[in-house]
Every structure is written in C-alpha cells, then in structure tokens.
Amino acid sequence: MAKLLEGKPIAEKIKEEIKQEVQALKHKPVLASIMAGENAGAVSYVKSQTKVAENLGIEYKLHNLAQDTSEATLIDFIKKLNADKSVNGIIIQMPLPAQIDYKKISQFILPEKDVEGMHPVNIGKIVFGKAKILPCTAAAVMELLKETGVDLYGKEAVVVGHSEIVGKPLSLLLLDKFATVTVCHIGTSKAGKLEEHVRTAEILIVAVGKAGLIKGDWVKEGAIVIDVGINRVADKIVGDLEFEPAEKHASWITPVPGGVGPLTVTMLMRNLVEAAKLQQ
Ligand code: NAD
C-alpha cells in the first residue's frame, strides 16, 4: 500500500524557511495583487493568499480594478507597479474579464517581479537550469518528489498533460534532475498510447483535468504518483487518477485534495522572497 504524500506538512516546513528569509530582508516584502472585476474563484484565492502572506510577514496589497477595465488600462497599471520600488512581486488573479487576454498582459510584468514564474524570461531560465523563480504548480510537484527522498537520476518519468503552467515547465525541471522524461497529452490518447506510456512510469505526474483518465491498474509497482488534476464530481473534488486501485501499486501517492494544492500558495510566497532578494 502506498504512503500518502501530503502537501500540508511540506508547506509548513517551507513556510518556516520563508519566515526566516523574510526576517533577513532589509524591508518587509510586498506582493501586489491585481483583481479585475469580482469573481468568486478569484476572491477565494485572494483570501487564502492574504492569510498565508500575513502569517509569513509579507505585505499583501490588493488592487481592485473595475470589471470593464481595458487591456490598455491594465497594462498601464502593471507598468506603474513595475516602476514602484516598494513592490517586489505582482500577481494577476484569474479569471479575468473577457476583454482581457492574460497571456498578452502578463508579459508586461517585469521578469524580476513575476512571482508566478510564467514570464518567458523565467521559463527560458529553466532550460538553462538557472531559474530562481519557478511556475508555482510545477515547483510544488518538485517539492513533493523531493520529500520522497527518491533520486530522480535515470528514473522513467511520465508527465501526462503538456500545459504551459504545469506539464511543460515540469518536464524541464525533471530533465534538469536527469530523469528520462516522456510527456503525454491529448495526441498520445488519440493515438491510443496513453496506457502504454503510463505503465512504464516510475514517476507518474498527471495534470489533465479529467476524472478517472488514468486507471489505477496502469500504475507500475512502486511508482511515485502525483495527481495535479482537480475535478468536481458529484460535489466531491477528485484528481485525474483512480485513487483506490492506484494506491495498491504505488509506493507514494498524493491525495486529492491535499496533495499539490496546499503547496502552490507557499511556492508563490517563496517566489516573492526570491524576487525581493534579486531586487536587493
Ligand atoms: P490545460 O487544460 O491547460 O491542459 C490540459 C492538458 O491535458 C493538455 O496538455 C492536454 O493535451 C491534456 N489532455 C487533455 N485531454 C487528454 C486526454 N484525454 N489524454 C491525455 N492528455 C489529455 O490544464 P492545466 O491548466 O495544466 O490543468 C490541468 C489540471 O490540473 C486541471 O484539473 C487543473 O484544475 C489542475 N491544476 C491544479 C493545480 C493545483 O494547485 N493543484 C494547479 C494548476 C492546475
């Protein structure tokens, strides 16, 4: 039976490290958060980010912009925050109103203030193994893997999902640890090859957003399984993998919820401290 790989205790450990780093900084770090319009999802993220920031000694400044804010206005606002030396990091809350293209506007955040780690400069640094600011979810997965104590060198790692925020950066981070990385996606499924690849995985990471996509009996004996997926099924939150049958084969497995999720806000705050250090 697999050991449960929970995010919360790891997050608590990292938060203690962050607290110490915050105290060593010359100034209290400031995270500027932009929310355009009112959305229940964004409001709930902001609430949890505010709480974590407070606990770590980070100042969280929320900027509420109107629902009808134009792209040009938002870009000007970002430029102001870029120029403001008291601001160490900038985050844009999702979802944004329909008239705003996140990909377009997020590029205006200076790479050294990009606490989500999604600016092309920060993504590019991952390729060179030099990134200090990492995409939060991918970084959370790497922390979970670190907790198992398993050396990734030469291991067969299979990542299912190739999104810009999870699968792609994660595959680069795994390569940096010398894992042999296979990335699967919708094309793999359409070619009927998903099961074949998943069965080879010593490290299996799934980030798709489809409940039950990965069958529990595809999991290799002793595999480490990380389920990033979040799906609402009959009022319950489940991952992309059939948990009960999978835990019979895996050596480690993340619960959903409670695996990756609790770590992502912590990764955001760690990025902020890295950003503040870079700016010092
Ligand atoms: P996305 O929609 O951007 O990408 C989905 C990926 O899955 C794509 O690469 C696509 O090709 C692949 N895919 C779709 N159908 C497939 C199939 N049948 N077989 C194989 N691959 C398939 O998604 P995302 O933003 O990366 O998020 C993925 C999941 O992770 C979602 O459930 C999301 O809610 C969750 N997520 C969780 C956290 C967290 O903090 N726990 C953070 C980010 C995303």
Residues whose N, C-alpha, C, O or C-beta is under 5 A from the ligand:
A	BS01	NAD	T137 G161 H162 S163 V166 C184 H185 I186 S189 A207 V208 G209 V228 G229 I230 V260 G261 T264
